[in-house]
Every structure is written in structure tokens, then in C-alpha cells.
Amino acid sequence: MGRPDFEQFVGESLPALMRHAHALTGDVHAGEDLVQDTLVRMADVWRRIDREGNPLGFARTVMLRLYLRGWHARRRRPTMQPLVETAAAGDAYETVDVRESLRLGLAQLPRLQRAVLVLGYLDDLADEDISVLLGRRPATIRSLRARGLRVLRDRLSADITDLEVSRDTH
Amino acid sequence: MTRIEDLLREQLRSGDAPAGPGRDVMLARVGRVRRRRMAAAGAGFAAILAAVVAVGLSVMRPGPSGTQFGSDVPPRVYTADLVNAVFTDARHGYVVQESCSTDVITDVPDDAPTPDVHRRCAGQLLATADAGQTWQARALPGDPAVKDAAVDLVPGHSLMLWVDGTGRLALGGYDLRYWTTTDGGATWQESATPRDTGPAGSLATFTIDDRLTFLGPPPDGVPLKKSQPSPAAATDGSFWTACAAGPCVRVTRDHGATWQRKSVGDGAASVDWVASYNGHTVYAAVRTDTHAQLVRSTDGGATWSHVLDLEQPSANGLVLPDGDLILVEASDTGDMSRLASGATQLHELADAPAHPSVLYLSGGVVVAAPASDAGDGPELASLASVSTDGGTTWIAVPPPPA
């Protein structure tokens, strides 16, 4: 079976790349822009990527670098901010509110903290692997992860008053 | 495993990731960007061709170990970032940039040990004494802090290169170290005390003359809008920022002790940016429910009037000392235009760099930059461009060395 051409790669990997970009940026349109910029760079060197294999790994690395190194969405469209409402205790929409609180909490985080959480909880990478990928010490990664989780925990505690949010850490 | 981690994992993996554009739409977008980029590069094609040929010949030549590029040399990602540009007057300028190269991990078997990822970074200081016509590399006393710097950093316009209270050029490093120079960067003296990071909760930013100052944050808890990451400083000591939500701007005239909220008028839904040079004449790019507009106040923000409708929302704006305004279009092309003081018609700045994400004034010189660049080869594009004539002509600052 031959190697996929660039068009085939885009078709097959677009959902995965969109999920990754959306997790990093927290915004649909910014995620699209990030995927687009990643693919533009890949298209430039596709023959080499194709020769060396693992284009999806290459794409994720390029995307992460772009995101962490000052990348900005092109802001073609106005940013829509959803209404934020607090649910009554124990109501049927509590799960929805938890998700919304988490989304807003993630949006508050600095890029590096957010990247650490995405790599850890979307890609299931260990702190040591993340430290290699980001060029930071494992202790720094643990610190970034703990700070990010603390922000999310505080956000949830404030928004969802009766939700049990454990403060245990491991 | 804690509850918060379970919730986060569930959130990130939930099925509500956006479908996004389909394959054909995304390919069309990628193709459009590449065609536009190739067209922009057309003018310099001969020079690039010569460089490519030279690089190609050098990398195809076997190295000391007999290897060739593309065989067993690991692929790398190259990035370049502008830290800041400071002009102490119209002729003397300083630019700090950083370039990094990082291994790209490809094709690691599941049972293989995690490979080492090598990352190399180098900072660079360039100085000009002829308004950017020529640049000389100067030795940096230490690496400029580009992260974890104890103050908020804005890519391309970071508080790591500034003018200190006595007028000396200062460079900030890690662990709050900083150095100053009185001879244009030829020699540096390290400060005996750590750099000032201001009162807790304060907002560090530049004054109009590139000095560091600390403002009290606006009272709404969301001090700065993403589309305007730094307050705009004016010569009267005021600082301006777009409201994070709603059709208003905020101004402080007492270093953030109090912030006044100024509505930009009926019909607007939000403000993308606000800019002023003297604190009296103020421009704002606003959005209504249907389109984008430019509005102006000539009484310090008390009242506003419509100037013109914009074909595209504006990403950035800068008021020049003569009262003219430079705007950057928030579009794929990121075109730059100039509005003469009091005029209602834009004039495109044909020679301006495309798509700058930062635009600011330093020592009367306009600085525009995409803030960063990345690619799979060490030859990255120039980051910063400077203009000494209000945006009519531009000079590209040399990119940082690979």
C-alpha cells in the first residue's frame, strides 16, 4: 500500500487535528486557523515528511510549536462569548454547567499551562514525555499542571457550588 | 485520580469537538495561503533561488560522518521570535530577537524509550545608528527572558528591552536579573538589585517613551482584551484599552488608580482596539451587529463620531505624532492603510509588511512585526520592519541567525 498523498492525509487526519487544535485554542475558528497554518507548513515540506513517515506526529509537533510560539488567529470573525449563567443546585443542567465552567477555566490559562493539560489529558502523555516535548524540566511540567488544575478547580468550585470537587492531588 | 482530572479528561475527549471545514475547504484554504505567499515572495525570487541553490549544495555535500541531509539527520522545527524593538531617537534603534531549533519526534515505536529532544536557542541584539539602514550585532550580556519573566509578556513587544528611569537601555534576563548600557549596547553593567515587577496585581506596560510603568488594573477583573494585549500609552500620560466586553473603552490618567469607562456611542457592539497619541484625539475600531467601523473622539473620549465603515474588521491601529492613523486589516492579507488626520478615506500602504500582529511606535519610528515565524528550515523570514516616515516606506530588520 502506497503512502498517502497530502490531500489524502488531510482528509484522514483533519478530525484529529481539529480536535487537537480546538483543545489548544478553545475556539472553533482559532482552531481552524491553527490547523490551516499547520497544514501550510506541512505542504511546503510534504515530500520530506512523507519520506520520513508519521505525518500526524509531525503535524501535532508543528501545531504545538506554532501555538506556543506566539501564534495568533487571524481574527477574521468576531469572537462570540456565550452567556454564563449559574445553575440552581442539583438541577438537570449541572453537567452542562460543569463543562461550560471547565471551558471558561481552560480559556483563562496561559498557553503553556493549557498545552500541558491538553498533552496530559487528551494525549495521555506522562509528565516526563511532556517535559521532553516542551523542553522543560519534569518538575516544571508538574508545577504547570498543578497550577492549571488549581485554576480549574477554583473555577468549578466557584461556579458549581454543590459539586464535589476534590482537592486531593496525587 | 482526582475528580477534576476525570472531568478534564472527559471534557477534552468529549464528542463535541467541532466538525470544522471539510477536506476540500481546508485544502482550498491552504492552497490560497500558499499561492498568496508565493506571489508575495515573487519580488525576491532571484535572491531566494540563489540562496536555495547555495543551501542545497551545502546540505547535499556529505558531512564529516558521511551523512546526508534527509537520511539520518533528525528533522527540526525552526522558530524565530521578536522580543522587542526600541528606538531611543529616530536614528538609534535596538532589536532583540531569539531563534530556536527543536528536534521533531517522528515514528517512535511503542516499546522504544522516549527519544531525547534537543532544543537550542540563541538571543540576538541588533543595533542601528542610521534609522535602520544598517544593523550591527552586539553581544548580549545574558539571555533575554522570554517566558516566566514575572511580568506579562506581549510577543513582539515584551518588557524585556526598555529604557530605565535614567534613560539607559535595559535588558531583562531570567530570575529578574537585568543589565543596562550607556554606550548603545557595546558594554553592559548588571544591576545589583532585581528588576522591579511592580505591586502585586499591577499591570506592567510601556509608557510612550518605552519606559516601564505599572498601572492599577481596570476594575472589571478582565483588564485587557485579547485583540489589544497592551494598553495604548499617550503623551499626556493617559493609557487606553478596549473594554473586554461591550461598546466602550477604558482610560486612566492616574496610572490605574482609577479607570474611566467611555462609551463609544450607540450602535456599536464591541471595540477591537483603541489608540491615541496625545490622549485628546482618540480612534477606536468598533463592530456593530453587521459591520466594522472606525470612530473618533476629539475630546478625550467624551464624545465619538463615525469616521468611516471598514470593509474588514481591524486588527490593530496606531496614531502617529502628526495625528495620522495606521490601521491593520484583520484579514488573510493583513493589509495596512493610513488615514490622514481629519480625513475620511484610507490610503493603502503598499510597501508595508503584511499581517503584522504587533504595531507600535518607538522613538518616532513605527515598528510592525508578525512577532514570530516558524518553519522546517533555518532560513526564516525577517520578523520586524521599521518605518521612519509614518508607514510609507519600510526597512526589514535582518532575521535572527539560525
Boltz contact constraints between the chains, C-beta under 6 A:
constraints:
  - contact:
      token1: [A, 10]
      token2: [B, 23]
      max_distance: 6.0
  - contact:
      token1: [A, 10]
      token2: [B, 26]
      max_distance: 6.0
  - contact:
      token1: [A, 10]
      token2: [B, 27]
      max_distance: 6.0
  - contact:
      token1: [A, 11]
      token2: [B, 23]
      max_distance: 6.0
  - contact:
      token1: [A, 14]
      token2: [B, 23]
      max_distance: 6.0
  - contact:
      token1: [A, 18]
      token2: [B, 20]
      max_distance: 6.0
  - contact:
      token1: [A, 19]
      token2: [B, 17]
      max_distance: 6.0
  - contact:
      token1: [A, 22]
      token2: [B, 17]
      max_distance: 6.0
  - contact:
      token1: [A, 22]
      token2: [B, 18]
      max_distance: 6.0
  - contact:
      token1: [A, 23]
      token2: [B, 12]
      max_distance: 6.0
  - contact:
      token1: [A, 28]
      token2: [B, 18]
      max_distance: 6.0
  - contact:
      token1: [A, 32]
      token2: [B, 20]
      max_distance: 6.0
  - contact:
      token1: [A, 36]
      token2: [B, 29]
      max_distance: 6.0
  - contact:
      token1: [A, 39]
      token2: [B, 30]
      max_distance: 6.0
  - contact:
      token1: [A, 40]
      token2: [B, 30]
      max_distance: 6.0
  - contact:
      token1: [A, 40]
      token2: [B, 33]
      max_distance: 6.0
  - contact:
      token1: [A, 40]
      token2: [B, 34]
      max_distance: 6.0
  - contact:
      token1: [A, 43]
      token2: [B, 30]
      max_distance: 6.0
  - contact:
      token1: [A, 45]
      token2: [B, 376]
      max_distance: 6.0
  - contact:
      token1: [A, 52]
      token2: [B, 106]
      max_distance: 6.0
  - contact:
      token1: [A, 53]
      token2: [B, 107]
      max_distance: 6.0
  - contact:
      token1: [A, 54]
      token2: [B, 106]
      max_distance: 6.0
  - contact:
      token1: [A, 54]
      token2: [B, 107]
      max_distance: 6.0
  - contact:
      token1: [A, 57]
      token2: [B, 106]
      max_distance: 6.0
  - contact:
      token1: [A, 58]
      token2: [B, 104]
      max_distance: 6.0
  - contact:
      token1: [A, 58]
      token2: [B, 106]
      max_distance: 6.0
  - contact:
      token1: [A, 61]
      token2: [B, 104]
      max_distance: 6.0
  - contact:
      token1: [A, 65]
      token2: [B, 77]
      max_distance: 6.0
  - contact:
      token1: [A, 65]
      token2: [B, 374]
      max_distance: 6.0
  - contact:
      token1: [A, 66]
      token2: [B, 374]
      max_distance: 6.0
  - contact:
      token1: [A, 69]
      token2: [B, 79]
      max_distance: 6.0
  - contact:
      token1: [A, 69]
      token2: [B, 372]
      max_distance: 6.0
  - contact:
      token1: [A, 70]
      token2: [B, 81]
      max_distance: 6.0
  - contact:
      token1: [A, 70]
      token2: [B, 155]
      max_distance: 6.0
  - contact:
      token1: [A, 70]
      token2: [B, 371]
      max_distance: 6.0
  - contact:
      token1: [A, 70]
      token2: [B, 372]
      max_distance: 6.0
  - contact:
      token1: [A, 72]
      token2: [B, 357]
      max_distance: 6.0
  - contact:
      token1: [A, 75]
      token2: [B, 315]
      max_distance: 6.0
  - contact:
      token1: [A, 75]
      token2: [B, 330]
      max_distance: 6.0
  - contact:
      token1: [A, 78]
      token2: [B, 287]
      max_distance: 6.0
  - contact:
      token1: [A, 99]
      token2: [B, 11]
      max_distance: 6.0
  - contact:
      token1: [A, 102]
      token2: [B, 11]
      max_distance: 6.0
  - contact:
      token1: [A, 121]
      token2: [B, 8]
      max_distance: 6.0
  - contact:
      token1: [A, 121]
      token2: [B, 9]
      max_distance: 6.0
  - contact:
      token1: [A, 121]
      token2: [B, 12]
      max_distance: 6.0
  - contact:
      token1: [A, 122]
      token2: [B, 12]
      max_distance: 6.0
  - contact:
      token1: [A, 129]
      token2: [B, 114]
      max_distance: 6.0
  - contact:
      token1: [A, 132]
      token2: [B, 114]
      max_distance: 6.0
  - contact:
      token1: [A, 132]
      token2: [B, 117]
      max_distance: 6.0
  - contact:
      token1: [A, 135]
      token2: [B, 119]
      max_distance: 6.0
  - contact:
      token1: [A, 149]
      token2: [B, 4]
      max_distance: 6.0
  - contact:
      token1: [A, 152]
      token2: [B, 4]
      max_distance: 6.0
  - contact:
      token1: [A, 153]
      token2: [B, 4]
      max_distance: 6.0
  - contact:
      token1: [A, 165]
      token2: [B, 3]
      max_distance: 6.0
  - contact:
      token1: [A, 165]
      token2: [B, 4]
      max_distance: 6.0
  - contact:
      token1: [A, 166]
      token2: [B, 2]
      max_distance: 6.0
  - contact:
      token1: [A, 166]
      token2: [B, 3]
      max_distance: 6.0
  - contact:
      token1: [A, 168]
      token2: [B, 2]
      max_distance: 6.0
